[in-house]
Amino acid sequence: MFLNWCARLGQSGDVAVQMASDALRICLDQWTVLPFRVCLAASMWLGLRFSRESTRQSLKQLEEISGVPAKLIVAAEAKLERLLKARRGQHRRQHQLVEGWGEC
């Protein structure tokens, strides 16, 4: 789906698709109330923003392709980005708590 959308948007898909796939996995694990199509569009937009290929025109095209309003895409993407940052910080804290052989 993401590769298809990237092709229709005229974007290179490597980084954007990988980031969108990771974001979709987290989105589906955390949010059960959002429709699947909204999760897809928000994940794709996050991937495009992460790969620095996001423009206002690409957001309008994504809105047309996905059928999800642009305001909803941006709002869901912002929440998803905050969730990713929180998970990244939590992972760092857990990693710091692991004791190595030298500390034993």
C-alpha positions as protocol buffer text, in pm:
chain_id: "A"
residue {
  index: 1
  type: MET
  ca { x: 0 y: 0 z: 0 }
}
residue {
  index: 2
  type: PHE
  ca { x: 274 y: 246 z: 98 }
}
residue {
  index: 3
  type: LEU
  ca { x: 480 y: 174 z: -214 }
}
residue {
  index: 4
  type: ASN
  ca { x: 170 y: 229 z: -426 }
}
residue {
  index: 5
  type: TRP
  ca { x: 96 y: 559 z: -254 }
}
residue {
  index: 6
  type: CYS
  ca { x: 459 y: 673 z: -293 }
}
residue {
  index: 7
  type: ALA
  ca { x: 445 y: 598 z: -663 }
}
residue {
  index: 8
  type: ARG
  ca { x: 119 y: 790 z: -699 }
}
residue {
  index: 9
  type: LEU
  ca { x: 270 y: 1081 z: -503 }
}
residue {
  index: 10
  type: GLY
  ca { x: 583 y: 1078 z: -719 }
}
residue {
  index: 11
  type: GLN
  ca { x: 809 y: 1022 z: -416 }
}
residue {
  index: 12
  type: SER
  ca { x: 1101 y: 785 z: -366 }
}
residue {
  index: 13
  type: GLY
  ca { x: 977 y: 519 z: -131 }
}
residue {
  index: 14
  type: ASP
  ca { x: 1273 y: 370 z: 57 }
}
residue {
  index: 15
  type: VAL
  ca { x: 1293 y: 572 z: 378 }
}
residue {
  index: 16
  type: ALA
  ca { x: 931 y: 685 z: 374 }
}
residue {
  index: 17
  type: VAL
  ca { x: 793 y: 332 z: 337 }
}
residue {
  index: 18
  type: GLN
  ca { x: 1017 y: 189 z: 611 }
}
residue {
  index: 19
  type: MET
  ca { x: 921 y: 463 z: 856 }
}
residue {
  index: 20
  type: ALA
  ca { x: 553 y: 439 z: 760 }
}
residue {
  index: 21
  type: SER
  ca { x: 556 y: 62 z: 816 }
}
residue {
  index: 22
  type: ASP
  ca { x: 711 y: 99 z: 1161 }
}
residue {
  index: 23
  type: ALA
  ca { x: 468 y: 376 z: 1251 }
}
residue {
  index: 24
  type: LEU
  ca { x: 169 y: 172 z: 1131 }
}
residue {
  index: 25
  type: ARG
  ca { x: 271 y: -121 z: 1349 }
}
residue {
  index: 26
  type: ILE
  ca { x: 284 y: 105 z: 1656 }
}
residue {
  index: 27
  type: CYS
  ca { x: -37 y: 283 z: 1556 }
}
residue {
  index: 28
  type: LEU
  ca { x: -229 y: -43 z: 1531 }
}
residue {
  index: 29
  type: ASP
  ca { x: -86 y: -168 z: 1861 }
}
residue {
  index: 30
  type: GLN
  ca { x: -181 y: 148 z: 2052 }
}
residue {
  index: 31
  type: TRP
  ca { x: -495 y: 286 z: 1890 }
}
residue {
  index: 32
  type: THR
  ca { x: -798 y: 67 z: 1849 }
}
residue {
  index: 33
  type: VAL
  ca { x: -1046 y: 352 z: 1800 }
}
residue {
  index: 34
  type: LEU
  ca { x: -899 y: 504 z: 1483 }
}
residue {
  index: 35
  type: PRO
  ca { x: -1010 y: 359 z: 1150 }
}
residue {
  index: 36
  type: PHE
  ca { x: -746 y: 162 z: 962 }
}
residue {
  index: 37
  type: ARG
  ca { x: -742 y: 409 z: 673 }
}
residue {
  index: 38
  type: VAL
  ca { x: -661 y: 697 z: 911 }
}
residue {
  index: 39
  type: CYS
  ca { x: -374 y: 496 z: 1060 }
}
residue {
  index: 40
  type: LEU
  ca { x: -243 y: 426 z: 710 }
}
residue {
  index: 41
  type: ALA
  ca { x: -259 y: 789 z: 601 }
}
residue {
  index: 42
  type: ALA
  ca { x: -104 y: 923 z: 924 }
}
residue {
  index: 43
  type: SER
  ca { x: 175 y: 666 z: 906 }
}
residue {
  index: 44
  type: MET
  ca { x: 244 y: 754 z: 543 }
}
residue {
  index: 45
  type: TRP
  ca { x: 254 y: 1126 z: 624 }
}
residue {
  index: 46
  type: LEU
  ca { x: 494 y: 1059 z: 912 }
}
residue {
  index: 47
  type: GLY
  ca { x: 714 y: 859 z: 676 }
}
residue {
  index: 48
  type: LEU
  ca { x: 711 y: 1141 z: 420 }
}
residue {
  index: 49
  type: ARG
  ca { x: 794 y: 1399 z: 686 }
}
residue {
  index: 50
  type: PHE
  ca { x: 1075 y: 1183 z: 822 }
}
residue {
  index: 51
  type: SER
  ca { x: 1225 y: 1142 z: 475 }
}
residue {
  index: 52
  type: ARG
  ca { x: 1191 y: 1519 z: 418 }
}
residue {
  index: 53
  type: GLU
  ca { x: 969 y: 1469 z: 114 }
}
residue {
  index: 54
  type: SER
  ca { x: 658 y: 1627 z: 262 }
}
residue {
  index: 55
  type: THR
  ca { x: 503 y: 1931 z: 99 }
}
residue {
  index: 56
  type: ARG
  ca { x: 163 y: 2091 z: 114 }
}
residue {
  index: 57
  type: GLN
  ca { x: 93 y: 1952 z: -233 }
}
residue {
  index: 58
  type: SER
  ca { x: 187 y: 1598 z: -126 }
}
residue {
  index: 59
  type: LEU
  ca { x: -50 y: 1630 z: 172 }
}
residue {
  index: 60
  type: LYS
  ca { x: -336 y: 1729 z: -61 }
}
residue {
  index: 61
  type: GLN
  ca { x: -251 y: 1437 z: -290 }
}
residue {
  index: 62
  type: LEU
  ca { x: -239 y: 1198 z: 6 }
}
residue {
  index: 63
  type: GLU
  ca { x: -580 y: 1329 z: 112 }
}
residue {
  index: 64
  type: GLU
  ca { x: -718 y: 1249 z: -234 }
}
residue {
  index: 65
  type: ILE
  ca { x: -554 y: 907 z: -254 }
}
residue {
  index: 66
  type: SER
  ca { x: -647 y: 791 z: 96 }
}
residue {
  index: 67
  type: GLY
  ca { x: -987 y: 955 z: 128 }
}
residue {
  index: 68
  type: VAL
  ca { x: -891 y: 1089 z: 473 }
}
residue {
  index: 69
  type: PRO
  ca { x: -922 y: 1467 z: 537 }
}
residue {
  index: 70
  type: ALA
  ca { x: -587 y: 1646 z: 559 }
}
residue {
  index: 71
  type: LYS
  ca { x: -666 y: 1792 z: 904 }
}
residue {
  index: 72
  type: LEU
  ca { x: -728 y: 1443 z: 1038 }
}
residue {
  index: 73
  type: ILE
  ca { x: -406 y: 1313 z: 880 }
}
residue {
  index: 74
  type: VAL
  ca { x: -200 y: 1591 z: 1039 }
}
residue {
  index: 75
  type: ALA
  ca { x: -368 y: 1553 z: 1381 }
}
residue {
  index: 76
  type: ALA
  ca { x: -322 y: 1174 z: 1389 }
}
residue {
  index: 77
  type: GLU
  ca { x: 38 y: 1207 z: 1266 }
}
residue {
  index: 78
  type: ALA
  ca { x: 120 y: 1453 z: 1545 }
}
residue {
  index: 79
  type: LYS
  ca { x: -16 y: 1214 z: 1807 }
}
residue {
  index: 80
  type: LEU
  ca { x: 170 y: 926 z: 1648 }
}
residue {
  index: 81
  type: GLU
  ca { x: 495 y: 1123 z: 1649 }
}
residue {
  index: 82
  type: ARG
  ca { x: 455 y: 1202 z: 2020 }
}
residue {
  index: 83
  type: LEU
  ca { x: 392 y: 833 z: 2088 }
}
residue {
  index: 84
  type: LEU
  ca { x: 707 y: 738 z: 1897 }
}
residue {
  index: 85
  type: LYS
  ca { x: 916 y: 992 z: 2089 }
}
residue {
  index: 86
  type: ALA
  ca { x: 779 y: 866 z: 2421 }
}
residue {
  index: 87
  type: ARG
  ca { x: 857 y: 506 z: 2326 }
}
residue {
  index: 88
  type: ARG
  ca { x: 1208 y: 602 z: 2216 }
}
residue {
  index: 89
  type: GLY
  ca { x: 1271 y: 775 z: 2550 }
}
residue {
  index: 90
  type: GLN
  ca { x: 1133 y: 477 z: 2741 }
}
residue {
  index: 91
  type: HIS
  ca { x: 1358 y: 241 z: 2544 }
}
residue {
  index: 92
  type: ARG
  ca { x: 1664 y: 456 z: 2626 }
}
residue {
  index: 93
  type: ARG
  ca { x: 1582 y: 452 z: 2997 }
}
residue {
  index: 94
  type: GLN
  ca { x: 1541 y: 74 z: 2995 }
}
residue {
  index: 95
  type: HIS
  ca { x: 1870 y: 35 z: 2809 }
}
residue {
  index: 96
  type: GLN
  ca { x: 2050 y: 248 z: 3069 }
}
residue {
  index: 97
  type: LEU
  ca { x: 1919 y: 27 z: 3350 }
}
residue {
  index: 98
  type: VAL
  ca { x: 2078 y: -287 z: 3207 }
}
residue {
  index: 99
  type: GLU
  ca { x: 2392 y: -373 z: 3399 }
}
residue {
  index: 100
  type: GLY
  ca { x: 2694 y: -485 z: 3201 }
}
residue {
  index: 101
  type: TRP
  ca { x: 2965 y: -739 z: 3291 }
}
residue {
  index: 102
  type: GLY
  ca { x: 3207 y: -464 z: 3387 }
}
residue {
  index: 103
  type: GLU
  ca { x: 2969 y: -332 z: 3649 }
}
residue {
  index: 104
  type: CYS
  ca { x: 2911 y: -665 z: 3823 }
}
